[in-house]
Amino acid sequence: MNDVLSPQIIISPDLYETIEDLKRATINVRSNPYFSTPLEEDELGTNGGVTILDDSALSDLDPEDGYTTIINSDRHIFGYDESMLCIPALEGIGYFFSHSLVLLGKENYLPVIQLSFRFYTRSKTIANGKNKITYCADTNVESKRDYVKGRRNLIENYVPAHSVLLLDGPLVGSQVTSENVEMNRNLLQKDIIPFFIVKNSESLMVVDSRPDLKGRFNSDLEWAYRVLKKSQMTPLFYYQDYYNSEQNKVFTYMKMFDSSPVRVEFHRDTYKQYKNEISKIFNVISYQLLSQGDPTNPQPRIVAIAEEFARKALDMENAKKMLEEINIVPTMNATRFGWRHE
């Protein structure tokens, strides 16, 4: 299996050009750089309807079967996560993007990491004549767009056919949906099964769709926490956008510890194409959650490993030197935040 992927770090060709443009500009950094992660903006229940796909009650997960499946399956198991280092300045905002894809090997984890750097400004004067400084009306939106494109580029180029891919974050979200749906379509054509894992959410999709639940719970996560026992999952639900038939997902809530559950979701086309394999993949995810063993931050181990590789790549000496070249000295153990809202 190890010959499927060669561990490597990919440096975006324009990373150094962006650094050079910033060196030529006068950038006044407002505070120390900090690690940033994208907000899981998945609260789209008001734009669509939710129905239950099956009438089954809560069902038990089987982590042992998940382990057996991993050992015996001829499908490769991949995990994806990212990390971002945010550089706030008076003239704009910069992001080091670190996209991490990890293969679960027989004896080790094999990563491919893609690094890029972008600087965004609402000042035409700052961007003028500097090709790698991005002028945009909304730096928040533009940076997210680049982040999603970078993720898609890595995944589509490096995940081989006949794989299962576990990704951190929602399938359907306010600024990621169209890229995710198109990526999902391309992956299915290569016999790659993508599952999206959401661990933090204020969604009310299920609660608001049922009169017997509406108003009783703060979120779907609270409802799932109350009704699920450890190693259980809810029935499958189906979300369909009212205006765009391609914006849909099948999802369930999964609880492995006496703590917050996670939501596991995938596109309707994935469900149709791989319906007979899905229960096995649920067990794989349950084993991965149990293997990671962190009730306070539940996520599949392969995804947690991908996140660790992504953060370590940003903490390398070369990244620090690049920041020093533009007079920025980062505090690399900073707190995690999402994209900031002004």
C-alpha positions, 0 to 999 in steps of 0.5 A: 500500500505504501507505494500508492503515495510518496510523502512530500511537501508541495510548495505553491509556485507563487508562494515566494513571489507573494513574499517578494511582493510583500517585501516591496510593500510597506506592511504594518502587522497589527498583532502576532500571527495566529493559527486559524481554521475555517468556520464550519458555516453549515447552517443552511436548514432554512434554505432546504428541507429535511426528511428521514431516509429510513424509519429505523431506530437508533443503531449500534456501531461496530468498531471491531468490524471497522478495524477488520474492514480497514485491515482486509479491504482493498480500498485505501483510507485517506484523511484530509485536514488543513491548518492556516496561519493568519497574518493580520495587517493594517493594509490587509490580511495574509494566510499561509494555507497548509493542506494535508492529505494522509494515507493510512499505511500498514505501519505508518502514516504517509502525508502529502502537504501543500503550502501556499501563501496569499495576501488580500487587501481592499486597497487598490494602491497596495495591490497596484503593480504587485501581481501576487497581492490580491485586491478584493472587496471582501477578504473574508470571502476571497480567502475562503475561495482560495482555501477551498480551491487549494484543498480540491486541487490537492485531493483530486491530484493525489487521492488514487482510485478505489479509496475512501476519503474522510474530510474535516468540515461540511459538504454543504456550507455557505461558501464551499458548496459548489466546489465541494459538489463538483469535487465530489462528482469528480471523485465518484468518477474515480471510485473514491468515496468521500465522507465529510465529518463535522464536529462543531455545529449549531445546525437545527436541521433535524430539530426544526424539521420535527414538530415534536423536537422544535424548541426543545433543543439548542441544536441537532448536536444536543438532540443527538447527545441526549438520544444516543448511547455510546457507539450509536448513530441516528437514522439517516436524514436527507437535506435538499436545498429548495433552489438547487437540486445538486446542493443536498446531503445524506447525514447522520449523527454518531456518538462514540463517547459520553460527549458531543457527537459528530455529524457524518455527511455525504452527497446523495450521489455517493449514497446511491452509488455506494449504498451497499458499502456505507454501513461498513464505512460508518464502522470504519469511522467509529473505529477511527473515532475510538482510536483517536480517543479524544472525547473533548475533540472527537474526530477520526484518527486519520483526520487528526493526524492530517491536522497535525501534519498540516500544523507542523508544516507551518511550524517549520523553520523555512516558514518562520524565515519567510515571515521574518523576511517581511518583518513578521515574527510569529508566535507559533503556539497561538490560539486557534480561531476561525475567520474573523467577522468584522 
